[in-house]
Amino acid sequence: MTSFGKSPSGFRRHGTSLEPGHMNLGSEHTPIDSFFVCSAGDAPSIDPGAWRLTIDGDATEGTILQLADLESLPQHRVSSWLECAGNGRTLYELVGGHPRSPRASDTPWLLGAMGMADWAGPRLGDVLALAGYQDAAFVGPEGSDLDNPEGHPVRMSIPMDKALDPDTIVAFEMNGEPLTAAHGAPARMLVPGWVGAYSVKWLHRIEVSTRWIPSWRADEYYVRRNPEGDKLGPATAHPVKSSLALPWPATLRPGPQEIRGYARAAGVAIEQVEYRVDDGAWRSARLVGPNDRWTWSPFEFDWTATPGNHLIRTRATDARGQTQPRTIPYNPRTILWNAIIPHPVEISG
């Protein structure tokens, strides 16, 4: 029996991962019991009293820390959305017309592999300072989950400038509560704005190195590729994107409707969101709720729905002036979908 670390009720099950069965993911934060789970294996249950964090590598003297050591450091709070690189994976097929991925490891996410939370814990830079480091170029956080396709513990390679960003933390809390097993207890990484794989759960080791830290995830899976499969570099920051808080496909009653959704872009606020119904003109949506460098930006607009089948599109523009593209090239790993989505909506009754 799969151990998700939380009740799977109300979720769509994708192997050892869970996607919310609805898209009402909250505004300022997503309730923990509605937050997606992306795991390569069963969620381990780790005794906080026995937990240890090993810091080692060729750029540090190394140390072994207990939870109390990290709790003694200044605690930092970060409001950040977290999103799997594969969120929207099925849209490569449903919208882009590409074949469904044959790899069992490619979780068939729709649009629910994301959530907003308030995270708390010490800055990663402060944790690394306890071990000391010199000439470090990369850090490699490693999780305790061993049952995964890589054949070794989950690990990613993070450049030192991102590791030392003041909002990159080792998190103990989520929405004001201790982390649960499903979300990485007792401690996990939070690497805001970057694809969720970097926010390694069940953290137990950090390698500090003068060079790139190899792993199957970093070198093969979470990689930007052209349609021919050639590597274009690691998949790191999320591009600007938006999606509706509606089922796929959605069924609504005719008449006045308030349609909601979520826009987001890594490291920058959202400047505007526009929407379009069928072949109509693009119109401005209202930005509501948080809108900061690491948060998503909820939006809403009013629509008088008429009977029939409709397509609603949205496009977000961030404060750098980057706008969602109409289409994107195919990525054989089916990650980082951010093209404009023609969301099907049936009005009946």
Secondary structure, DSSP 8 states (H G I E B T S, - for coil): ----SS--TTEEEETTEEEESS----SS---GGGS-B--SS------TTT-EEEEESTTB--EEEEHHHHHTS-EEEEEEEEE-TTTTTTHHHHTT-------TTS----S-SEEEEEEEEEBHHHHHHHH-BSS--EEEEEES---STTSS--B--EEHHHHTSTT-EEE-EETTEE--GGGTTT-EEE-TTB-GGGS-SSEEEEEEESS----HIIIIISEEE-TT--EEEE--B---EEEESS-SSEEE-SEEEEEEEEEE-TTS-EEEEEEEETTS--EE-EE-S--SSSS-EEEEEEEEE-SEEEEEEEEEEETTS-B--S-----TT-----S---EEEEE--
